[in-house]
Amino acid sequence: MPHRLRYAGLAIVGLAGAVAATMGLNQPSPQIAPDQFAQPSELAPTTTDGARAEAIFAGGCFWCVEADFDKIPGVVETISGFAGGHVANPSYHDVVEGGTGHLEVVKVIYDPNLVTYGTLVEKFWRTVDPIDAGGQFCDRGESYSTAIFYSSDEERALAEASRSALDASGVLPAKVATKVLEFSAFWPAETYHQDYYMKNPVRYRFYRAGCGRDQRLAFLWGAPEQAVASSEEATTVRP
């Protein structure tokens, strides 16, 4: 679907629930420890020397990915953009129209002395639906697919080992569809997309609630649903 549709928030919640029921994925999964798949050597020290590192994650709507990663201690900044495709400096509409090969991604700038790449990978899993190969939540299409981009052999090994461990754990009801891809270039999205959840908190909450993101995450991971505004109060619009 090339464009995001304009849904009434309540209608989207109903649609997301119906899709989940049809897929047989509405049964809560067992509770799991937050770092069940973390590598022992990935424990982070508690001091910082001002070092910075970057990681690139595709998790569907980059508004939501920014909001989730900004909550992690040690993350310094998040930037919405595009990666994985063949078109230079694409616009948002170029990407959602299709044909660019790009995914919506977020560049996560972090202090490696406070949080490690391996920990970010583990946190990433719990913010997405890793078994959905056709998009994320109410956003459908290739550009909303999930992926972990690596910039070194070490990052690739960590990401692939984490994905394999998640598959082997049996926590999820189907095989992980998230790809591990080599990073080549990052193209930032338009200014109005950056920090959207902070600049437009009401619209963002309505979109997130209407898209069924947190409800689906609760089904998959057994985590409590986040408090969201009533979806009956406004129409959810995703540009």
JOGIPE-V243045 format. One line per field, one symbol per residue. phi: phi as a letter, one per 20 degrees, with the letter a starting at -180 (. if undefined). burial: b if it has 24 or more other ideal C-beta (glycine too) atoms within 12 Angstrom, else e. Layout:
phi=???
burial=???
This chain:
phi=.fdfeedfgfffgffffffffffmdeegeffcfgdgdffgfefefddcdnfccccccdcngfgffgffffeegofebccfacbndddflfegfgfffnnemedfccedecefedbegffffffggedcdfeeedpbleedpgfdfeadeddbffffffffffffffgffmfeebffefedcfecbddffggfeflgfefcffgffffffffmffffffffdmeffffcfffeebeecdf
burial=eeebeebebeebbebbbebbeeeebeeebeeeeeeebbbeebebeeeeeeeebbbbbbbbbbbbbbbbbbebebbbebbbbbbbbeeeebebebbbeeebebbbbbbbbbbbebbbbbbbbbbbbbbbbbbbeebbbbbbbbbbbbbbbbbeeebeebbbbbbebbeeeebbbeebebbbbebeebbbbeeebbebbeeeeebbbbbbbbbbbbbbbbbbbebeeeebeebeeeebebe
